[in-house]
Amino acid sequence: MSRFPRVPSRHARCGFALVACILLGSEACAQPEWPGRKELETDRDSFTFAPTTAGSGASIVEASYSFLDNRNGPESHSFPEVLLRRGVGEKFEIRLGFNYEAGGPGTVSGSEFGGEDIQIENESRILYGGKLETTEQDGWLPRSAAVFQGYTPVSGPSSQSTLVVGESWGWKFANGWEWTSAMRYGTGFEEEDAFNQWAPSSVVKVPVGERWNVHAEYFGIFSSGKEIPLNIQYASLGGHVLATENLEVGLRFGWGLNATTPNFFSNVGVGWRY
């Protein structure tokens, strides 16, 4: 078989078309609308996770790369931050993911916790869990969702599994603006030190035209029962574009608000629904 076939395969042609859609944003690339299909909302678009699920019979694959400029240690790199969300009914989804971190530990992924440290680490983990829509928006009653996830290391210095549970809630207004907040609780371990972690966050998202969306966000990670407490706080900006009805491409970046937070972070990623 020739190593360089003259005619691209079907998968290659699909790949070329996908790149063209991202670069050109052509209306011709848009996938046909499915009756009853929810608007695509990924969890990776901000640290505050979306108060919605994938939808019955739908799957969303999210992936991203994060860079952190730590103040007191080596830079952090986190990838591929893969998360698969599979809708089981309209209000529940199962979740499975994988990530690898190198350099100074710490992450700004909406599905993980982490803080700054001066030690170099290389670690990979799998995540597994679910998400449940708990309320629908009705007047002042917000739409909301609860998430519960376990994390188990598959390589690196730690073999300790951890747990994160959280709730997000918010409103979508008549002008298209969205205000969503969340609170997460997670277990943490550092050598023989077991502790609790709390992560409040709040984000305002503003549509710009039919395809673009920008946002501003605050989020923090705090600990209790830890020998050296965590006090991580960020302000960030970001946005995404819907290349098609089912494909999102986004970028966000932020700055540390105190001396115990990394100077700067950036995150770029995609979400695809099928």
N, C-alpha and C positions, 0 to 999 in steps of 0.2 A: 504494500500500500504506500502510495506517495506520501511523504512527510508534509508536503506543501500542496494540498489540493487546489486546483484552479478555481473551483466554485465554492464559496463559503457554505458551511453546513447551515442547517436550519437554526441551530443554537447560535452560531456566529452571526447570522443575519439578524436574529432577535437582539443580540447584544449590540450590534451596530445601531439598530433602530432605537434602543434604549438610550444610548449615548447621545444620539441626535435629539431625542425628546428632552433630555436634561439640558443640553446646550442651547437648543432653539426654543423650547417651550411652545412648540407648535400646537395649535388646536387640533391639527390633523392627527396628532399622536394620542389624543385623549381616548381612553377606553370607554366603551359604551356604559351608560349608567345602568345599574341594577335596581329595579324597583325595591324600595324599602331599605336600601343599603345606607348605613350610617356614614356620616362624613368621617374621613380618615383622621384619627387622632392617635399619634404615637406617644409612648411613654418617654422616649429619648429626646423629644423636642425641648424639654426643660427638666430641671431636677424634680419639680412638682409633677407627680404622675397624673395622667388624665383620669377624670372620674367616669370613664366609660370603658367598655370591654370591646373585644374584636367584633362581636356579632355572631349570630347563629350560623354555623357552617363556614365561617370565614377564618383565615389565618393572617397574621401580621408578623413579618420578619423584620427586626430592627438590628442595625449594626452601626458602630461608631468608633472613633478614635479620640482619646483625650490626652492632652499634654498639660502637665502642671510644672510651673516654675517655683520649686520649693525654696523657702528663705534659708533654711538651715541644713540642707542636705542636697543630694543629687536630684536631677529632674526626674519626673515620673512620666511613664508612658503606659497607657491602658488601651488594650484592643483585644479582640474585635468587638467586645461588648455586645455579643450576639444574644438576642432575646426572641424566642418564638412564642407567640401568643395564639392559642387556638380556641375559638369560640365554641362553647358547649351550651346551646341555648342562647337566648338573647341577652342574658344578664350574668353569665359566668364564663370564665375562660381558664384554661390551664396554661402554665408558663414553664418554659425550659430554656436555659441559657448557659453560656460559657464565656469566660473572660481570662485574660492574661495580663499581669501587671509586672513592670520592670522598673528598676530604679528606686527612688524613695517611695514608700507606700503612700497611698492616698488616691481618691477618685472623686470625680464630680458626676459620675453616672447616676441617673435617677434611681437605679435599682440596687445600688451598693453604698456602703458606708466606708469611710476611711479618713485618716488624719495624717498630718505631717510627721515625719520621723527622719533621723539622720542616717539610719542604716539602709544599706542597699538590699533590696529584696527582689526575688523573681518568684512569682506565685501565679498559679492558675486555679480556677474554681469553676464548679458547675452550680447552677441555681435551679430550683424547682419549686413550684407552688401554684397559686391560683389567685384570681381576682373576681370580686363579686360586686355588681352594681347594687347599692343599698337603697337609694332613693332616686326618683326622677324630679326634675325641676318643675315646681308648681308654685307660681307667685314668688314669695320670699323663701319657700322651701328649696334648698339647693339640690342640684344633682350631686350624687356622691358614690364613692366606691371604696371597698376595703381590699387590701392586698396582703397576702401572707406568703413568705418565701423562705426557703432554707438554702444554705450555702455550704458546700462541702469541698475542701481543697483536694485537688488531684495532683498537684506538685507544689514544691516550695517548703519553707521551714515549718509550717503549721499543719496539723492534722485535725484541728478542732472545727467541727461544724458550728454554724451560727444561724440565728433566726431573726427575721425582720417582719414586723407587722405594721400596718399603717392604714390611714383613712385620708382620702382627699375629698374635697367638697368645693362647690363653686357655682357661679351663675353665668349664663350666656345671655347677653342683653340684646334688645331689639336692633341696635346698630351693629351687631356682630362682635362687639367687644366681649372678652371673657376675663373673669377674675376667679382664680382657683387657688386654694390653699391646701396644705397637707401637713400631717404630723405622722412621723414614723418612730417606732421603738425597735431597737435591735440589741441583741446580746453581743458582747465583745470579749476577746481573750488576747492577752499579750504575755507569753510565757506562763507564769503561774497566776497572773493577775486577771481575774474575771470581773467584768464591769457592765454597766448599762449605757446605751447610747440613745440620744433623742435628736430628731432632725425636723425642725419646723421649716416651712417654706411657703412662699406666696408669689404668684406670678400674674401679671396682667398681659393679655394677648390682644393685639389690635390688627384687624385685617387691612391689607393695602391692596385694593383691587380684588379680583376673583381668585387669584392663585397665591398671592403673597401674604405673609403674616409675620409681624414682628412682636417682640415681647421684652419686658423688663422684669427682673426677678430678684428676690432676696432668699437665701437659704443658709442654714447653719447646721452644725453637728456639735453636740455637747455630750458630755459623759458624766456619770455619777458612779462612785465606787472605784474609780481608776486612780492609781497611785499618782500619775501625772495627768491631770484632767485635760480633756479635749475642749477647745473653744475655737471652732472653725466657723468663720462667717464670710459670706461672699455677697457681692452685688454683681449682677450679670445682665448682659443684653444678648439678644439673638433673634433668629428668624428662620423661616422655612419657605420653600416654594413647592407647590404641588405640580410636579412635572406632568402627571396625569391624575385622574381621579383616585388612583390606587398607588401612586408613587410620590413620596415626600423626600426632599433633600434639604438638610438644615445645617446651620452653623450657629454656635453660641460661644461667648467668651466672657470672662469676668475677672474681678480683682478682689484680693483679700482685704478685709476691713479691719484687721488687727494684726499684731505682731506674731501671733501663733498660726496664722493662715498663710498658705502659699501666696506669693506675689500676684500670680496671674495663672489663668487656665484658658484653654481653648478646646472646643469639641466640635467635630464634624461628623455627620452621619446620615443614614438613609433609613427609610421605612417603606416596606412594600407589602401590600395586601393582595391576597389571591384567594 
